[in-house]
């Protein structure tokens, strides 16, 4: 069964996550709009958030088959992987890293 993933998925607990978000979007503009909408209301006062797209392309989700142990109780039930357009389960999106900066006074 294919897991249901939000348009903006916070993936910091995933082993393969190098950034902080996996954002669905068929264009970079759509990825940027969805990222801005997701972080807009969560920005602490006095800070501004910039984001950097690390990897745009095709992605797919697969069920986790990692060996379970007590040390990984917060391990996700699925992982995301780069894919190709030929994969029928693939979606377009981007891995996005957030950067917090102090607003100039």
N, C-alpha and C positions, 0 to 999 in steps of 0.2 A: 504494500500500500504506500502511495506517495504522500509524504507529510505535507501539511498545509503550511506554507511559509508566507509571512507578511511581505508587503511591498518593500518595507525597510526592516531588515532583520538584524538585530543586535547579536553578533556572533563572537563575542570576546571569550566565551568558554570553549570554543572549538579548537581542536589541536591545529587545524590548518589555517586558522584566522591570523592574518598578518596585519589586518586593519581592524576596524571596529564595527563596520556595517557591511551588509551585503544588500544592495539596492537593485530592485527590478527596474528595468527601463530599456526601451528599445533604442533610445538615443542618449547621448551624454547630457543633453538639455533636460530630458525627463529624469535622469538620474540626479542631476543637480537640484531640480525642483522638488523631488521627493525627499532628498537629503535635507534641504533647507526647511521643508515643512516639518520633518521629524525632529530636528534639533532646535527649531525656532522657539518653542515654548519652554525648553529645558535649559536655556542658557542662563547661568548664574549672573547676577548683577555685577557690573564692572568687568565682565569678560566678553570677548567676542570669539566666535567659533569659525575657523576656516576648515576646509576639507580638501583632501587631495585624493584623486582617483588613482588607485594603485594598479588595478587590472580591470579593464572593461572587456566584455566578450560574452561567451556562452557559458552557462553554469548548469549543473544538475545536482539533485539531492539524492543521497543514497542512505539507506538504513545503516546505522552503526553496527559493525561486527567486531569492534574492539574487545579484547579480553577484559572482563569485568573484575574489579577488586574493590575493597572497602575504601581505598584511597581515591577513587574516582566517582564518588556518589553524585557529584554534580555534572558528570560527563553527559553530553547531549545524546539523544536517541538517534540522531542523524548527523551527517556531514555534508558539506557542499564541496563540489569538485569542478574544476574547469571542464568544459565539454566542447562539442562541436555542433554546428547547426544541424548536422545529420541525425543527432540524437533526438528521438521523438519526445523525450522527457526534459529536454533542455529549455532554458529561458535566457533571454538577454538581460544583462545587468552589469554591475561593477562592484568591486571591493573598494570601500572608501575608508580612509583614515581621517579622524577628526583631530584638530590641533586647537587647543585653548590658548588664547593670548589676552594679556591685560589691555584694556582699552586705553588709548592715550588720553591724558587729562587736558 
